[in-house]
């Protein structure tokens, strides 16, 4: 009896909801008739206005009724249906209570519009490739000066965004969901082989590379048309890579950098109302663990001697490539990122006067800051800072080198270093140091190996490496051994907030902290003979 009672209660509640929905529907029909056009067609905006006036309960009842009579209209009631339902259907048909296609369609469209609005989507039907077009054009417009054709930076961004499309397909913007992002891209990205564009087994052909800003074929520096590969379907690529011996895959760091690029794109599209809210944060939250920076280890004391006490540094053989001579030394004595120093201008290395305890002290400092016109960027807010110049660099002739640049009319501290990808500085020096001593990144030994240093070591089954970034780790390790204050270490290396000073000022009154930073910085020394490194004389 209890079950029958529950069934009866449920049936009564369903009948009550259908009755309420029917009354709403009849009101809607009256509204439709009163607002229809002179030719008898329904005014969709009038129906939308009516629905916006309804409460959430009204909407639920009307939707329930529309679904019910939709079933009746399709004569989809089976022989096993309740007699009450069939009687209700017969009555509804006789009385003409079935909704018109226009009203049912309006109800469904309103429901879909509400669902899209809840996801933050304002427009639909735009493929991802069109969203990439929008993003690239927007970045070009915001650059100073505005770009009229794509440069390497935009092409690099485009390449990473194309990888997303490669994995999930050129789906319409409203169909890109967390599920598709996870199953299509995030879960499979690590299986994409390295150097994909250079391996013919992943390629079906070639096609002309199109500049998204001009719509024309992109050209190389010699004016020749550029080609890009036509790749096999992604599932085939992943299978070939998985079953091929010796396949190399991207590091976690490379993949995470790609996630960051795509997340920036997704955030822009979220602001435009073109994709679901939260996709960018969701992608970032799925970054891979084991970032390959953890595989970078510092150079040993013997390694440092091989690097800096060799004929190259003793005889000043790098004086014609000052970025190669100075940047490794600066990174060793400051623990900085290579790009931060490669981007400096001559007026970013300046003398400043500090008043401490009633005495004036003049010290040289690096100004690390953001300047859009100079294409100077920074990794984060904490990266903008003022750092005293280590005394060892002054003794090696850094200030004399700066003076030579001023006399020759140079503006940048390292004129041969050029940025790539917008604000990515230091790639030339990094390639020379890590990959190829002769400057060709496709073959040959890097400076590290040329000096006789074993670049790769296997420790506890994990392959570790010694690269330019190792110099930053050398500084950090030595600073910890000397018990430099943790906050001071973070300020010097750009991990902490740093000095909140006007970088264009020339006098820093009562700035005891900057003077103390200079004292502590000069304490960081390494066990190799600086006197063996020839003082900077350079070209006149």
N, C-alpha and C positions, 0 to 999 in steps of 0.2 A: 504494500500500500504506500510505503514511503517513497518508493521509486515512481509510482504512478503520480503521487502528489508532486514530486519534483518535476516530472515530465509536464504535468498540467501547468505548473507555475511557469516553466520555461516557455510553454506554448502561449500562455496568456501574455507573457512579457514580449514575445516575438510579435504577437498580434497587435499589442499596444504600440510597439515601435513602428510596425507597418502602417498602422492607422495614423500615427503622428506624421510619418513620412509621406503618406498619401495626402494629408491635408496640406503639408508644405508644397508638395508637388502641384496640387490644384491651385494654390496661391501663385506658384511659379508660372503655371499655364495662363492664369488670368493676367499676370504681369507681362508675360510674353505677348499675349493678344493686344494688350493696351499699348505696348511700346513697339509693335512691329512696324516695318516700313510700309509705305503706301502700296507697294506691290505684294504685300503679304509675307515678305521674308523676315526672319527673326533678326533682331538687333543683338549681336553677341555681347556688346558692352552693357546693354540693359540687364542681361542675365547675370553678368559678372557683378554688376551693382547690387542686384538682388542677393546674390550669394554672399557678398561682403557684409550684408546686413544681418546675416544669420549668426547664431551662436554656435559654439562647438558642438553642443548637443543637437541643435537643428541640423547641422551639417552631417553628423553621424546618422541621424534618422533618415535624412533624405538620401544619403548614399546607400543605406541599407535597403530602402525602398526601390531605388533605381536599380540596384543589383538584382533584387527580387523580380521586378517586372521585366528586367532584361532577360532573365531566365524564361519567364512566361512567353515573351515575344518570340523566342527561338524555339518554343514548343519542346523544351528540353525536360519536361516533367515525365518521369518514368511511371510505369504502371504501379510501382510500389509506393508512389508518393501518397501522402495522406489525403483522404477524401476532402478534408477541409481546404488543402492547398489547391486541388483540382477545381473545387467549387469556387474558390476565390478567383482562380484563373478564368473560369468560364464567365463569372460575373464581371471581371475586369474587362474581358474582351467585348462582352455585350454592351457595356457602358462606355466603351471607348477610352478607358483609363490608361491604356499603354502609352508610355512616353514617346514623343516623336524622336526621330534620329537626331535632330538638331539639339534638342534639350539634353538628351543622353550624352551627346558628344560634348556639349558645353560643360556638363557636369564632370565628365572625364578630363577634359582639358583643364578645367579649374583645379581638379585634384592634382593633376600632373604639375601644373604651374606652382601650386602650393608646395609640393614635394621638392621641386627644383629650388624654390626660394629658400626653403629650410636648409638646403645644402649650399646656399650662397651663389647659385648659378642664375644669371640674368639672361644669358643668350645660349642657344643650343645650335647644334649642327655644324660647328666649325671643327674641321679635322686638326689634329695636333700639328701637322705641318704648317697650317695657316697660323696657329698660335706662335710657332717659332718665327714665322715671318713678322708678326706683330712685335715680338720681343726684340728681334734683331734691329728692326727699324727704330724702335723706341730707344734702344741703347745708342744707336748711331746718332739719333736726334739730340740726345742728352750730352753727348761728348762735346768737348771744347777743343778745337772748332767742330761743328757738326760734320759727320762723315757722309760723303756722297757715294762711296763705294766701300766694300768690306775690306778690312785689313786682316792681318794674321790673327789678331786677338779675337775678332768676331768669327773668323773661320774656325778657330779652336773651340769657341763656345758652341758654334753650330754643330761641330763634330760630336761633342758630348751629348747635345740635345737629340741629335739624330740616333744616337744609341738607344735612347729611351723609345723612340718610334720603332727602331729595329726590333725591340723586345715585345712591346705591347701592341704594335701595329698603329696605323694612322687613324686611330679611333676618333669619333666625334667627341668634342670637349666634355659633353655632359655624361659620357659613358666611362670617363676615366675615374675610377673609384680606388679606394684603398685596397680592395681585394685584387683588382686588376694590377695595380702598382706592385703589390706584394708578390702575387703568383707569377705575373708576367715578367717583371724586371728585377725586383730586389732579390728574390730567391734564386734567380738564374744568372745574375750578373757576374758572379765570381767564375763561372764556367766559360766566359768569353776569352779566347786566346790572345796573347800579346802579339803586337805587330800584325794585326789582322789584315791591314791594307797591303802588306808586302808578301802575303802568302797566297799563291795562285789557287790552292786547293779550297779556299774559302770564297773565291771570286768567280762569277759567271761572265763577267765582261766589264766594259768601261763605258762611261758616258761623260759628256762635257759638264764641268762644274759651273753652276749658275750663281752669279752674284745676286743675293736676295734684295739688295738695295737698288740695283740697276736693271735687274731682269736679264742682263746680258751674260755671255760666257766670260768667266773669270780668266784673267791672264797672269802669267808669271812675270818676273822682273824683266825678262827679255821680250815680253809682248806676245809670247806664245800661249795658245789656249790651254787651260788646265783640264785634266781628266780626273775623274773620281771612280772608284770601283763600284760595280753593281754586285752586291753580295748575294750569296745563296740565302735561302730562308734560314732564320735564326736557329730553328730546331736542327737543321742539317749541320750548321756550323758547330753547334754545341756537341753534337754526336761525333763529328769528325775530330774535334779537339780532344774529346774524352777518350777516343779510341786510338789516337796517334801517340806514338812513343816520343818522349822528350818534349811534349808540348809545354810551353811556358805561359803562365797566366799572370794577369796584373796583380800587383801587390795590393794589400789592404789600403795602403795610403793612397794609391792611385784611384782605386774604386771610391774611397771616401771623398776624395777631391771631386770626383765626378758627381757624387751624390750632392755635394755642396753646390756645384754649378746648376744642377737640375732643380734643386730646392729653391735657389734664387729665382729661376725661371717660373717655378710653380707659384711662388709668393706673388710675383708680378701678375700672373694670370688670375690668382685669387682676388687681387685688388680690382681687376677689371671685371670681376663677376663671370669669368669664363670657365672656371673649374671649381670643383668642390672644395669647401673650406677645410683646412687642416692637412692637406696632402703633403705640403712642404715639410711641416713639422714631423709628420709620420715618416717621411723618407729619412730625415736626419736622425730620428730615433732608431732607425734600423741600420745605422752605420756599422761597419764590420769591426770586430774587436781585433786586437793584435796589430795596431797601426805599425807599419814597418819602420817608423822612427825608432821603435824599441830595438830594432836589429842594428841600429847604428851604434858603434862603440868608439870611445876616444882612442887617439893614437897613444902608443906607449912612449916613454922617455926616449928609447932608442929610435922609434919612428920619427919623433920630432927632430932628432939630430940628423936623420937621413933626409928629412924634408928641407931643413933650413941651413944645415952645415954642409952643403954640397957645392959643387963648382958653379951651379946655376946662380945661387945666392951669393957665393963668395966673389964671383967675378962680375956680378951685375948683369948677367945675360938676359934678364927680363926687363931691363930698363926701357926697351922699346915697346914693352907691353906693361905699362905701369899698373894696370888692373891686376895682372897676374902676379906682380911683385908685391903689391900692397895688401890686396884683399885677404889673402891667407894670414898675413901678419896681424892685420886689424882684427880679424875674427878670433885669432888665438888670444889676443890680449884684451878683448872686450866681450867675447861670447855673443857677438851679434849675429843676426841673420845676414846672409850674403847680399840679399836684395836691398837691405837697409843702407849699406855702405856703397854699393854699386850705383845707387841713384843720386848720391850727394853732389851738390854743386860746390864751387869754390867758396861761396859765401855761406855754406853750411858748416864750414870749419873756421871758427873765429876765436879771437882772444876775448875774454871777458874779465872784468874787474870785480872782485868779491871783497866786501868789507866784513872782516871777522875780527871780533875782539879789538876793535879800534885800529886794525891794520889793513892795508890794501894788499890784496893778492891777485895777480893776473895769471889766469890759466887758459889753456886752449880747450875748446869743447866742440863736440859734434852736435849739430841740430838735426834731429831726426823728426820729420814732420810730413804732413800731407800737403801737397801743392798740385792741384789739378792741371794748371797750365804747364807745369814742368813734368807732368806725368809721374809725380812722386806719390806713391801710395803708402799704406801701412797695413800690417796684418790685422790690427785691432786698435781699440782706443788706447790701450796701455802702451802700444808701440811708439806713440809720439812722445819724445823725451829729449832731454839734454844730458849728454854724457861727457865727462872730462876725458881728454885724450891721455892715454897711458904714456908715462914718461919714456918708456922704451921706444915707442914709435917716434917721439920727438928726437931722441938721440940717434935714431936711424935716418933722420932727415926728412920726416914727413912735412914739416913746415917749410923747409927749403923747396921741396917738390911743389908745394902749393904756390910758392912765390914764382917759380918758373912758369907755372900755368898762367898766372896773372900777367906776367911779362909777355907771354905769347898770345894773350887775348882769349884764352880758353875760359869757358864759363863752368864747365863740369869738371869735377874732381877726377873722374876717370872717363875721358872723352871717347875711348874706343868701345866702352860698354854701352850697348843699346838695349832698350826694353823690348820685350816680346809680349804679345797678348795684352797690350794696354799698359799695365804697371808691373810687369814681371821682369825685374832686373837681375843681373848676375848670371844669366844662362851661359854666356861665353866663358866666363871664368870657371863656372861649375863644370862645364863640359871638358874644358882643358884639364882641370884638376882631377876629375873623376874618371873620364872616359877615354880621352884621346890626347896624347901629348902633342900631336902634330896639328891639333885643331879640327880634325875630321872626326865627327862623332860616330861615324859608321865603322871605323876600324882603328887599330893602333892602341898603344898604351896611354893611359892617363898619367898625369904627373906623379900621382901616388905610386903607381907601379914602376914608373921610370926610375924613381928614387930607390927602388929595391924593397919596397914595403909590400907585404902580403896583404892584398886588399880584402880578401874574403877569408874568414876563419869559421870553423864549425865548433861551437861550444854547446855542450849538452844536447847535441843533435840538432841545434838550430844554427843556420848560416848567419853569421854576423858580418858587417862590412865597415870599412873605414873609408869615409868620403869627406867632402868639404864640411858637412855638418858635424863631423867628428871634432873639429876644432872648437865649436861651440860647447861640446861636451867636455873637452879638455879644460876649458876655462871654468865651467861649472864645477867640475870635480876638484880643481885646484882651489877655487874660492871656498868650497865647503871644507876642504882640509885646513885652510887658514882661518876657518870659523868666521868668515865675513857674515855680517848680519843678513838674515834671510830676506827681509824686505829690501835691503840695499841691493842684494843680488838680483832680485826680481826687477828693480828699477833699472839697473844697468843693462839687463838682457831684454827688457821690454815685456816682462811678464807681470810687472806691478804697475801702479798708477804713475810712478815717476814724479819729476818735479813740476809743479803747476806754476811755471814761470812763463813770462813773455819771451818767446824765442828770438824776438827781434831786438830785445834790450841789450845794452852793452854794460850795464852796471847791475849787479845783483847784491844789493845791500843786505847785510846781516844774514846772508844765506849760508849759515854754518853747515847745513846738510850737504850742499854741493861741494864745499871744500873738504868735508869729511869723506865724501864719495871719492874725490880725487886721491886722498891719502890712502884709503883702503884699496882702491883700484891699483895703485902703483905697487902694492904689496904682492900682487899676483905675478909670479915669475916662473920660468921653466928652466929645466936643467939642460941648456945647450948654450954655446958660446955666441953671444950677440956680436962680440967684437969681430967675429969671422965674417959677418955679413957686411959687405961693402956699403959704406955710407952713400946715400943717394946723391949722385952727381948728374945722371940723366942727360938727355940731349939739351943743348943750349937753347 
